[in-house]
């Protein structure tokens, strides 16, 4: 394992990574001050399952596989290539590492100290906005990939399920008072500006039990927040039917991934149990409040990062659970060795 600590060298290298492209020169310089360039030999652990560290890692070259221990051996959750970030979930939620990160070949990574980042974040909220934007974008991309991987696990390469017709918006008059909206956002410890902004510009919609809010494959132009009831996020799996990915309750956000990468919805969302009431926040409103130059939106961005970190852990647990349930008969999702 080798190290390179030249700040100038790090700046020149890191400024070419797309995931850091929104960092200003000053913010990237601060990031470099927390970062070391580290090389690893093939078949060497960078992280181990159960570790308590929160450092972030950015892959410069080589490949890294993410695996989880099971009674049937190591289960491969992902294979990461150049430009990938990892370690974000533990940075966000401070929980133990959920798997091993092991090199497949000689590999170079940038390791960013969580302790150093915490210090910079405390003193520079604009830097914090840039950093949490990076984490949100990275984890959202992983969540989209993991949703697709779940379908591959069950379908084993079968044809994609036929696309379903786009459902109509919930009809009929339904109104929620501004006070009820403000109370929802107040419970999430948002700033007064964010509470008023979201409460006044969000639109309420009521959905009956089993009614779709959006379907996989549709274009996404808004974010949703559960106000009442429950929402199920699911995928239609060839040969297995509908598989629930998550159940969301009051205060949970969903539908954000399509607003980040402008790709179609990666799963279905529908009202569960006794129906649901959701607030919709359009792309324009979200982009306004999450403007990287507006430090007042940092609380909301952190909240969204925490939500995605939770979903990533839940879906990884689901994949490992199904692998164990199938007595290890899965093929680690057909990922490359």
C-alpha positions in Angstrom: 0.0 0.0 0.0 1.4 3.4 -1.0 0.6 7.0 -0.3 0.9 10.4 -2.1 0.1 13.5 -0.2 0.9 16.3 -2.7 -1.9 18.8 -2.5 -1.2 20.3 -5.9 -1.0 16.9 -7.5 -4.3 15.9 -5.8 -6.0 19.0 -7.1 -4.9 18.4 -10.7 -6.1 14.8 -10.5 -9.4 15.3 -8.7 -10.6 18.2 -10.8 -11.1 15.8 -13.8 -13.6 13.6 -11.9 -17.2 14.2 -13.1 -18.6 13.5 -9.6 -16.7 16.5 -8.3 -17.3 18.8 -11.3 -19.6 21.1 -9.4 -16.9 22.0 -6.8 -15.5 25.5 -7.0 -11.7 25.7 -7.0 -11.7 26.8 -3.4 -14.0 23.9 -2.4 -12.0 21.4 -4.3 -8.8 22.7 -2.5 -10.5 22.1 0.8 -11.5 18.6 -0.3 -7.9 17.9 -1.3 -6.7 19.0 2.2 -8.7 16.1 3.6 -7.7 13.6 1.0 -4.8 11.2 0.4 -4.0 9.2 -2.8 -3.5 5.5 -1.8 -2.5 2.5 -3.9 -3.5 -1.1 -3.1 -2.3 -4.4 -4.5 -4.7 -6.9 -6.1 -6.8 -8.9 -3.7 -6.4 -6.5 -0.8 -9.2 -5.2 1.5 -9.8 -1.4 1.4 -12.7 -1.8 3.8 -13.9 -4.7 5.9 -17.5 -5.6 6.8 -18.2 -4.3 10.4 -15.6 -1.6 10.3 -16.6 1.6 12.2 -14.8 4.1 9.9 -16.6 6.8 8.0 -14.0 7.8 5.4 -15.0 8.3 1.8 -13.2 6.7 -1.2 -13.0 7.7 -4.8 -11.7 5.1 -7.3 -9.0 6.4 -9.7 -8.0 3.2 -11.4 -8.4 -0.6 -11.0 -11.6 -2.4 -9.8 -13.1 -2.9 -6.4 -15.8 -5.5 -5.6 -18.2 -5.0 -2.7 -19.2 -8.3 -1.0 -21.1 -9.4 2.0 -20.5 -12.6 4.1 -23.2 -15.3 4.0 -23.4 -18.9 5.1 -22.8 -19.7 1.4 -19.6 -17.6 1.1 -19.1 -14.1 -0.1 -22.0 -12.5 -2.0 -21.0 -9.9 -4.6 -23.1 -6.8 -4.4 -21.3 -4.6 -6.8 -18.2 -4.1 -8.9 -16.9 -0.6 -9.0 -14.7 1.0 -11.7 -12.9 4.3 -12.2 -14.8 7.3 -11.1 -16.9 5.5 -8.5 -17.3 6.7 -5.0 -17.8 4.3 -2.1 -18.2 4.5 1.7 -20.9 7.2 1.5 -23.6 5.4 3.5 -21.4 5.0 6.6 -20.3 8.7 6.2 -24.0 9.7 6.3 -25.4 7.4 8.9 -22.3 6.6 11.0 -23.2 2.9 11.0 -20.7 0.1 10.5 -19.6 -0.8 7.0 -22.1 -3.3 5.5 -19.6 -5.2 3.4 -16.0 -5.7 2.3 -14.5 -3.5 -0.4 -11.7 -5.6 -2.0 -9.5 -4.9 -4.9 -9.7 -7.1 -8.0 -6.5 -5.8 -9.5 -3.9 -3.2 -8.6 -5.9 -0.2 -7.6 -5.5 3.5 -6.7 -8.1 5.3 -4.6 -8.5 8.7 -3.0 -9.3 8.3 0.7 -11.0 11.3 2.3 -10.9 11.6 6.1 -14.4 11.9 7.6 -12.9 13.5 10.7 -11.2 16.2 8.6 -14.4 16.7 6.5 -16.5 17.1 9.6 -14.2 20.0 10.6 -14.4 21.7 7.2 -18.2 21.3 7.1 -18.7 22.9 10.4 -16.9 26.0 9.2 -18.0 26.2 5.6 -21.6 25.6 4.7 -21.1 26.2 1.0 -18.5 23.5 1.0 -21.0 21.2 2.9 -23.6 21.9 0.1 -21.1 20.8 -2.6 -20.1 17.7 -0.7 -23.6 16.6 0.1 -24.6 17.2 -3.6 -21.8 14.8 -4.5 -23.0 12.2 -2.0 -26.7 12.5 -3.1 -25.7 12.1 -6.7 -23.4 9.1 -6.1 -25.9 7.2 -3.9 -28.9 7.9 -6.2 -26.9 6.4 -9.1 -26.2 3.3 -6.9 -29.8 3.0 -5.9 -31.0 3.0 -9.5 -28.4 0.3 -10.4 -29.3 -1.7 -7.3 -33.0 -1.6 -8.2 -32.1 -3.0 -11.7 -29.8 -5.6 -10.1 -32.7 -6.9 -8.0 -34.7 -7.5 -11.1 -31.7 -9.3 -12.7 -31.4 -11.5 -9.6 -34.9 -12.9 -10.1 -35.3 -12.8 -13.8 -31.8 -14.3 -14.5 -31.6 -12.6 -17.8 -35.2 -13.0 -18.9 -37.0 -10.5 -21.1 -38.0 -7.2 -19.4 -41.6 -7.1 -18.3 -43.9 -5.2 -20.8 -44.3 -1.6 -20.1 -47.5 -0.6 -18.4 -49.7 2.3 -19.5 -49.1 5.6 -17.8 -51.7 6.1 -15.1 -53.9 9.1 -14.9 -53.3 11.6 -12.1 -55.5 11.2 -9.0 -58.8 13.0 -9.8 -61.2 15.0 -7.8 -60.9 17.9 -5.4 -58.7 17.2 -2.4 -57.1 19.9 -0.2 -54.7 19.9 2.7 -54.4 23.0 4.9 -51.1 24.9 4.8 -50.8 24.3 8.6 -50.7 20.5 8.1 -48.0 20.8 5.4 -45.9 23.1 7.6 -46.2 20.7 10.5 -44.9 17.8 8.3 -41.8 19.8 7.3 -41.3 21.2 10.8 -41.0 17.7 12.1 -38.0 17.2 9.9 -36.1 20.0 11.5 -36.0 22.1 8.3 -35.3 25.8 8.4 -38.2 28.3 8.6 -37.5 29.3 5.0 -37.6 25.7 3.7 -40.8 25.0 5.7 -42.6 28.0 4.2 -41.2 27.4 0.7 -42.1 23.7 0.5 -45.5 24.1 2.3 -46.6 26.9 0.0 -45.4 25.4 -3.3 -46.1 21.7 -2.8 -49.4 20.2 -4.1 -51.4 17.5 -2.3 -52.7 14.4 -4.0 -54.8 11.6 -2.6 -54.4 8.0 -3.8 -56.7 5.0 -3.1 -55.2 1.7 -1.8 -53.3 0.0 -4.7 -53.4 3.1 -6.9 -50.2 3.9 -8.7 -48.5 7.2 -8.1 -46.0 6.6 -10.9 -44.9 3.6 -12.9 -41.4 2.2 -13.8 -40.3 3.7 -17.2 -42.2 6.9 -16.9 -40.4 10.3 -17.1 -40.0 11.9 -13.7 -40.6 15.6 -13.1 -41.4 15.8 -9.4 -40.4 14.6 -5.9 -42.9 13.2 -3.4 -43.3 13.3 0.3 -45.7 11.0 2.2 -48.1 13.1 4.3 -50.4 10.3 5.4 -50.8 6.5 4.9 -48.1 4.3 3.3 -46.4 4.1 -0.1 -44.9 0.9 -1.6 -41.9 1.1 -3.9 -41.8 -2.0 -6.0 -40.6 -3.7 -9.3 -42.3 -6.2 -11.5 -39.9 -9.2 -11.7 -40.1 -11.7 -14.5 -41.1 -15.1 -13.1 -41.7 -13.7 -9.6 -44.3 -11.0 -9.9 -44.2 -7.8 -7.8 -41.3 -7.4 -5.4 -41.5 -4.7 -2.7 -38.3 -2.7 -2.4 -39.5 -0.3 0.4 -42.5 0.8 2.4 -42.5 4.5 3.0 -44.5 6.3 5.7 -45.1 9.9 6.9 -42.2 12.2 6.2 -40.4 9.9 3.7 -39.4 11.3 0.4 -39.4 9.4 -2.9 -39.0 9.9 -6.7 -35.9 12.0 -6.4 -33.6 9.9 -8.6 -35.3 10.9 -11.9 -34.7 14.5 -11.0 -31.0 14.0 -10.6 -30.1 12.0 -13.6 -33.1 12.7 -15.9 -33.6 9.0 -16.5 -37.0 7.2 -16.4 -38.5 6.0 -13.1 -36.6 2.8 -12.0 -39.5 1.4 -10.0 -43.2 1.6 -9.3 -44.7 3.7 -6.5 -48.3 3.0 -5.3 -50.5 3.6 -2.3 -50.5 0.7 0.1 -53.0 -0.5 2.7 -55.6 2.2 3.3 -54.3 4.6 0.6 -52.0 7.5 0.9 -51.8 11.3 0.8 -48.6 12.7 -0.7 -47.2 16.2 -1.4 -45.7 16.7 -4.8 -42.7 19.0 -5.3 -41.9 19.9 -8.9 -38.4 19.8 -10.4 -38.4 23.6 -10.6 -39.2 24.0 -6.9 -36.7 21.4 -5.9 -33.9 22.9 -8.0 -34.7 26.3 -6.5 -34.4 25.2 -2.9 -31.4 22.8 -3.5 -29.4 25.4 -5.4 -25.8 24.6 -4.5 -25.3 28.3 -3.8 -28.1 28.4 -1.1 -26.7 27.2 2.2 -30.2 27.4 3.7 -31.1 24.2 1.9 -28.4 22.1 3.6 -30.8 20.5 6.1 -33.0 19.2 3.3 -30.1 17.9 1.3 -28.8 16.0 4.4 -32.2 14.6 5.0 -32.4 13.3 1.4 -28.9 11.8 1.7 -30.0 10.0 4.9 -33.1 8.6 3.2 -31.1 7.2 0.2 -28.4 5.7 2.5 -31.2 3.9 4.4 -32.7 2.6 1.2 -29.4 1.4 -0.1 -28.8 -0.6 3.1 -32.3 -2.1 2.9 -32.0 -3.2 -0.7 -28.6 -4.7 -0.1 -30.1 -6.6 2.9 -32.9 -7.8 0.7 -30.5 -9.1 -2.0 -28.4 -10.9 0.5 -31.5 -12.3 2.2 -32.8 -13.7 -1.0 -29.4 -15.2 -1.9 -29.4 -17.0 1.5 -33.1 -18.0 1.0 -32.1 -19.6 -2.3 -29.3 -21.5 -0.6 -26.7 -19.6 -2.5 -27.9 -20.6 -5.9 -27.7 -17.0 -7.3 -24.9 -16.0 -9.5 -23.9 -12.9 -7.6 -26.2 -11.1 -10.1 -24.0 -12.1 -13.0 -21.6 -9.3 -12.2 -18.0 -9.5 -13.6 -15.5 -11.3 -11.5 
